[in-house]
Amino acid sequence: MNLSPLRTYLFPLFLFFTFSLFSQNGEYNRWSAEVSTGIHVPLAPNDGISRKKYIAFKQFQLSGRYMFSDKFGVKGHYGFNRFANPDDTEIGISLNRLGLEGVANVGRLLNVSYRLRERLGLLIHVGGGITFAQPATISGTEHIGNIMVGLTGQIKLSESFAFIGDLSYITNLKQHYAYNGALLDPNFESVSGSFVTVSIGIMYYLGENKYHADWY
């Protein structure tokens, strides 16, 4: 798997997050990191596949988030999805995703009582990015723009950790290959594709203050 294009985008993103991490200040911590994994469900296109066979525990995501306030922030992520036929794992497509999203704390926006949101949280995230698709039928990589929207539920475990569950919908703007790796159109016409991810994971809060913006 050729990851050269991926490294080109990851390096400046890493530098940005590293620089911002050391500039954190204020009455609450603003940075968090998370890792999650779970299942994905292909929605469209469904050419040449049995959807239920392609629902699989073959995705994960790494994210870093910075909160400008206790209501709004920004999140950068790397995600990986591998769609493969369980009857022949060589048939499929791998998706490496990089994205940037805006994040809003729903509890703070709706002025939910602190007593309720002291241990339970809900974030909404919306944004876009680029997908590096590697179909099994070709040796190269296809670049696809994507848009995503999702909800992240949080259960506070401590001042440093939270358990998360996430539901995200991802749209591929111009997809040329199906989830089995086959070319969708002999004239190379593109279609809009989409899939859903259902994930669980851990969120880690960084900083020297007692509270993070999520729970302030």
Long-range contacts (C-beta under 8 A, 24 or more apart in sequence): 1-94, 1-134, 2-134, 2-141, 3-96, 5-132, 5-141, 5-143, 6-96, 6-98, 6-132, 9-98, 9-130, 10-78, 10-98, 13-76, 13-98, 16-76, 17-64, 17-66, 17-76, 20-66, 21-206, 24-206, 24-207, 26-209, 27-209, 27-216, 28-70, 28-207, 28-209, 28-211, 28-212, 28-213, 28-216, 29-205, 29-206, 29-207, 29-208, 29-209, 29-211, 29-212, 29-213, 30-66, 30-67, 30-68, 30-73, 30-207, 30-212, 30-213, 31-64, 31-65, 31-66, 31-67, 31-205, 31-206, 31-207, 32-64, 32-65, 32-67, 32-203, 32-204, 32-205, 32-206, 32-212, 32-214, 33-62, 33-63, 33-64, 33-65, 33-203, 33-204, 33-206, 34-61, 34-62, 34-63, 34-64, 34-65, 34-164, 34-201, 34-202, 34-203, 34-204, 35-60, 35-61, 35-62, 35-63, 35-201, 35-202, 36-60, 36-61, 36-63, 36-164, 36-166, 36-199, 36-200, 36-201, 36-202, 37-61, 37-199, 37-200, 37-201, 38-166, 38-197, 38-198, 38-199, 38-200, 38-201, 39-197, 39-198, 39-199, 40-81, 40-83, 40-195, 40-196, 40-197, 40-198, 41-195, 41-196, 41-197, 41-198, 42-83, 42-179, 42-193, 42-195, 43-193, 43-194, 43-195, 43-196, 44-191, 44-192, 44-193, 44-194, 45-175, 45-178, 45-179, 45-184, 45-191, 45-193, 46-179, 47-178, 47-182, 47-184, 48-178, 48-180, 48-182, 49-85, 49-178, 49-179, 49-180, 53-85, 53-86, 53-87, 54-83, 54-84, 54-85, 54-179, 54-180, 56-82, 56-83, 56-84, 56-86, 58-82, 58-83, 58-84, 59-197, 59-199, 60-199, 61-197, 61-199, 61-201, 65-103, 67-103, 67-105, 67-212, 67-213, 67-214, 69-213, 70-105, 70-108, 70-213, 70-214, 70-216, 71-104, 71-105, 71-108, 71-109, 72-102, 72-103, 72-104, 72-105, 73-102, 73-103, 73-104, 73-105, 73-213, 74-100, 74-101, 74-102, 74-103, 75-100, 75-101, 75-102, 75-103, 75-125, 75-127, 76-100, 76-101, 77-101, 77-129, 79-197, 81-195, 81-197, 83-179, 83-180, 85-180, 90-136, 91-136, 91-180, 91-181, 92-135, 92-136, 92-179, 92-180, 92-181, 93-133, 93-134, 93-135, 93-136, 93-177, 93-178, 93-179, 93-180, 93-181, 94-133, 94-134, 95-131, 95-132, 95-133, 95-134, 96-131, 96-132, 96-134, 97-129, 97-130, 97-131, 97-132, 97-146, 97-170, 98-129, 98-130, 98-132, 99-127, 99-128, 99-129, 99-130, 99-146, 99-148, 100-127, 100-128, 100-129, 101-125, 101-126, 101-127, 101-128, 101-148, 102-126, 102-127, 105-213, 105-214, 117-215, 118-156, 118-215, 119-155, 119-156, 120-153, 120-154, 120-155, 120-156, 121-153, 121-154, 121-155, 121-156, 121-162, 121-214, 121-215, 122-151, 122-152, 122-153, 122-154, 123-151, 123-152, 123-154, 123-214, 124-149, 124-150, 124-151, 124-152, 125-149, 125-150, 125-151, 125-152, 125-168, 126-150, 131-172, 133-172, 133-175, 133-177, 135-177, 135-181, 135-182, 135-183, 136-181, 137-177, 137-181, 137-182, 137-183, 138-177, 142-176, 142-177, 144-172, 144-173, 144-174, 144-175, 145-172, 145-173, 145-174, 146-170, 146-171, 146-172, 146-173, 147-171, 147-173, 150-197, 154-203, 154-214, 156-214, 156-215, 159-205, 159-210, 159-211, 159-212, 159-215, 160-204, 160-205, 161-202, 161-203, 161-204, 161-205, 162-202, 162-203, 162-205, 162-214, 163-200, 163-201, 163-202, 163-203, 164-199, 164-200, 164-201, 164-202, 164-203, 165-199, 165-200, 166-197, 166-198, 166-199, 166-200, 166-201, 167-196, 167-197, 167-198, 167-199, 168-196, 168-197, 168-199, 169-194, 169-196, 170-194, 170-195, 170-196, 170-197
